[in-house]
Each structure stands twice: as structure tokens, then as C-alpha cells.
Amino acid sequence: MIQEPEKKEAIYKATIKLVREKGFHSTPMSMIAKEAGVAAGTIYLYFKSKEELLNHLYLKIKKEYSDALMESYVETDPIRDSFELIWRNTLNFQLNRSSEFSFMEQFKNSPFIFQVTIEEGIRIFQPAKIIIEKGRKEKVIKNVPSYILFALFFAPLGEMVKQHLRSDTEPAEEEIQAAFQGCWDAIKN
């Protein structure tokens, strides 16, 4: 039997697994509870509805993702070094926690996301946005809308991750360096 502190985590893991396999609409709370190894009523002690569970899980993953991006960040590092750190941390998170990242990406485009969740998700990423603003202020990166900047900087990384996950391979350091340089060249001033 699962101990009390582990129940919520088991529910989260079951949700990620089932949503990945069956999708949001085909994953009822009863199925999540069964997969998590908890009683059907137990899940409702933590979450009032499936939508609430999904939104809590999304924010949990988003917070862990944001923390991972900023790992080893030093405020006094040059902007390029900070961007490379964030880029490599993103690569590692997406490769090593692909199920959670996939859930987060899928959920942010779903009809289940609450407006308050969107707003909290933006707040969670504030540390990375501060680095972007610093780069703009120092005229090291282009002064383009953030969504364009993110697309130029992170979309190629996402494609590289998908390729390696499909082939179950690790990217070589030369490939990582070339991909980062291409992304950096796209955003630098």
C-alpha cells in the first residue's frame, strides 16, 4: 500500500502516463486512481476535479522545469554564457524528463488550462525573462517580441530532442554545440 506522502506523487505519475497513452478526454479520474494504486475517493481528497488535477500537475512540472533551466546560473555571467546554460539545461530537461515535458506542452494548448494557471506559469518563468530583458538592455540580443525570440532560440532545440527521442540516441557534443550556435546566431544582435 502507498504511504500518505507518496499518494499525490503517484497520482501525478499515473496522470502523466495515462494522458500520454490515452489523451486528456479518455483519462477519467477513476482510471488515474487505479493506475496510481489509490482508492477512487482518495484522489478527490487532493483534487476537486480532473481539470484541477491537470492544472496543478502542469504548474508543478512548469516550476520544476523553470528551476532546472536556472540551475547553476550566475547573475554576473555574460549574457551569451547565461543563454547557453539555459539552452543546455532545457536540452537536458527535455531529454531526461520527456514524459513530463510532453505533458506540459500538450496541456498548455488544451481546453483544460485555467486562465489563472496561464498567469502563474508566466510568473514561474520570471527568472529566465529577467535574463532576456538584461540581454535586450545590453543590446546583446535582438529586440524582437518574446514569442519570436523563444521560437528562434528553442524551436530548433525541440526538433533535435524529438529526433533523438525517436531514435533513442543521445546527441553528440558537436551536434549540441552546432545547434546552440545556430540558435544563438538567430537571436544575437
C-alpha positions as CSV (number, residue, x, y, z in Angstrom):
1,M,0.0,0.0,0.0
2,I,1.2,3.5,-0.9
3,Q,2.1,5.7,2.1
4,E,0.3,9.0,2.5
5,P,3.1,11.4,1.3
6,E,3.6,9.3,-1.8
7,K,0.0,9.2,-2.9
8,K,-0.1,12.6,-4.6
9,E,3.1,11.9,-6.5
10,A,1.7,8.5,-7.6
11,I,-1.4,10.3,-8.8
12,Y,0.8,12.8,-10.8
13,K,2.8,10.0,-12.3
14,A,-0.3,8.0,-13.3
15,T,-1.8,11.1,-14.8
16,I,1.2,11.7,-17.0
17,K,1.4,8.1,-18.1
18,L,-2.3,7.8,-18.9
19,V,-2.7,11.2,-20.6
20,R,0.3,10.2,-22.8
21,E,-1.3,6.9,-23.7
22,K,-5.0,7.8,-23.9
23,G,-5.2,11.6,-24.1
24,F,-7.0,14.1,-21.8
25,H,-10.5,13.2,-22.7
26,S,-10.1,9.4,-22.4
27,T,-8.4,9.5,-18.9
28,P,-11.1,9.6,-16.2
29,M,-10.2,10.2,-12.5
30,S,-11.2,6.6,-11.7
31,M,-8.6,5.3,-14.2
32,I,-5.9,7.6,-12.7
33,A,-6.7,6.4,-9.2
34,K,-6.5,2.8,-10.3
35,E,-3.1,3.4,-12.1
36,A,-1.8,5.3,-9.0
37,G,-2.8,2.5,-6.7
38,V,-5.1,4.6,-4.6
39,A,-8.8,4.3,-3.8
40,A,-11.1,6.2,-6.2
41,G,-12.2,8.6,-3.4
42,T,-8.6,9.3,-2.3
43,I,-7.9,11.3,-5.5
44,Y,-10.7,13.7,-4.5
45,L,-9.0,14.5,-1.2
46,Y,-6.3,16.2,-3.2
47,F,-8.2,17.5,-6.3
48,K,-11.9,18.5,-6.7
49,S,-11.9,17.6,-10.4
50,K,-9.8,16.3,-13.2
51,E,-9.3,19.8,-14.5
52,E,-7.9,20.9,-11.1
53,L,-5.6,17.9,-11.1
54,L,-4.3,18.7,-14.6
55,N,-3.7,22.3,-13.8
56,H,-1.8,21.5,-10.5
57,L,0.3,19.0,-12.3
58,Y,1.1,21.4,-15.1
59,L,2.2,24.1,-12.6
60,K,4.3,21.5,-10.7
61,I,6.1,20.5,-13.9
62,K,6.5,24.0,-15.0
63,K,8.1,25.0,-11.7
64,E,10.5,22.1,-11.9
65,Y,11.3,23.0,-15.5
66,S,12.0,26.6,-14.6
67,D,14.2,25.6,-11.7
68,A,16.1,23.2,-14.0
69,L,16.6,26.0,-16.5
70,M,18.2,28.2,-13.9
71,E,20.4,25.5,-12.3
72,S,24.0,26.8,-11.9
73,Y,23.0,30.3,-13.2
74,V,25.3,33.0,-12.0
75,E,24.0,36.6,-12.4
76,T,27.3,38.0,-13.3
77,D,28.0,35.7,-16.2
78,P,28.0,37.2,-19.7
79,I,24.6,37.0,-21.5
80,R,25.8,34.5,-24.1
81,D,27.0,32.2,-21.3
82,S,23.7,32.5,-19.5
83,F,21.8,31.7,-22.7
84,E,23.9,28.7,-23.3
85,L,23.4,27.5,-19.8
86,I,19.6,27.9,-20.1
87,W,19.7,26.2,-23.5
88,R,21.7,23.2,-22.3
89,N,19.5,22.9,-19.2
90,T,16.5,22.9,-21.5
91,L,18.0,20.2,-23.6
92,N,18.8,18.1,-20.5
93,F,15.3,18.5,-19.1
94,Q,13.6,17.7,-22.4
95,L,15.7,14.6,-22.9
96,N,15.7,13.3,-19.4
97,R,12.1,14.2,-18.4
98,S,10.5,13.8,-21.8
99,S,7.1,12.5,-20.5
100,E,6.7,15.5,-18.2
101,F,7.8,17.9,-20.8
102,S,5.4,16.4,-23.3
103,F,2.6,16.6,-20.9
104,M,3.4,20.3,-20.2
105,E,3.5,21.1,-23.9
106,Q,0.3,19.2,-24.6
107,F,-1.6,20.7,-21.7
108,K,-0.7,24.3,-22.4
109,N,-2.6,24.0,-25.6
110,S,-5.6,22.2,-24.2
111,P,-9.0,23.5,-23.3
112,F,-8.5,22.3,-19.7
113,I,-6.0,25.0,-18.8
114,F,-7.3,27.7,-16.4
115,Q,-6.5,31.4,-17.0
116,V,-5.0,31.6,-13.5
117,T,-2.7,28.7,-14.5
118,I,-1.6,30.5,-17.6
119,E,-0.8,33.6,-15.4
120,E,1.0,31.5,-12.8
121,G,3.0,29.8,-15.5
122,I,4.2,33.1,-16.8
123,R,5.2,34.2,-13.3
124,I,7.1,30.9,-12.8
125,F,9.3,31.7,-15.8
126,Q,10.2,35.2,-14.5
127,P,13.9,34.4,-13.7
128,A,14.5,33.5,-17.4
129,K,12.6,36.6,-18.6
130,I,14.9,38.7,-16.4
131,I,17.9,37.4,-18.4
132,I,16.2,38.1,-21.6
133,E,15.5,41.7,-20.5
134,K,19.1,42.1,-19.4
135,G,20.2,40.9,-22.9
136,R,17.9,43.4,-24.6
137,K,19.1,46.2,-22.3
138,E,22.7,45.4,-23.0
139,K,21.8,45.1,-26.8
140,V,23.4,41.6,-26.9
141,I,20.2,40.0,-28.2
142,K,17.6,41.3,-30.7
143,N,14.8,43.5,-29.5
144,V,12.0,41.4,-31.0
145,P,8.8,40.2,-29.3
146,S,9.5,37.4,-26.8
147,Y,7.4,34.8,-28.7
148,I,9.7,35.3,-31.8
149,L,12.8,35.2,-29.6
150,F,11.6,31.9,-28.0
151,A,10.8,30.4,-31.4
152,L,14.2,31.2,-32.8
153,F,16.0,30.1,-29.7
154,F,14.1,27.0,-28.5
155,A,12.3,25.5,-31.5
156,P,15.4,24.0,-33.1
157,L,16.3,22.5,-29.8
158,G,12.9,20.9,-29.6
159,E,13.3,19.4,-33.0
160,M,16.7,18.0,-32.1
161,V,15.2,16.5,-28.9
162,K,12.3,14.9,-30.8
163,Q,14.8,13.3,-33.3
164,H,16.9,11.8,-30.5
165,L,13.9,10.6,-28.5
166,R,12.5,8.9,-31.7
167,S,15.9,7.2,-32.4
168,D,16.6,6.6,-28.7
169,T,20.1,8.2,-29.0
170,E,22.0,10.9,-27.2
171,P,23.1,13.9,-29.2
172,A,26.9,14.2,-29.7
173,E,28.6,17.2,-28.2
174,E,29.5,18.5,-31.7
175,E,25.8,18.4,-32.6
176,I,24.8,20.2,-29.4
177,Q,27.4,22.9,-29.9
178,A,26.3,23.4,-33.6
179,A,22.7,23.6,-32.6
180,F,23.3,26.1,-29.8
181,Q,25.4,28.3,-32.0
182,G,22.7,28.3,-34.7
183,C,20.1,29.3,-32.1
184,W,22.4,31.9,-30.6
185,D,23.2,33.4,-34.0
186,A,19.4,33.7,-34.7
187,I,18.9,35.9,-31.6
188,K,22.1,37.8,-31.1
189,N,22.3,41.4,-32.1
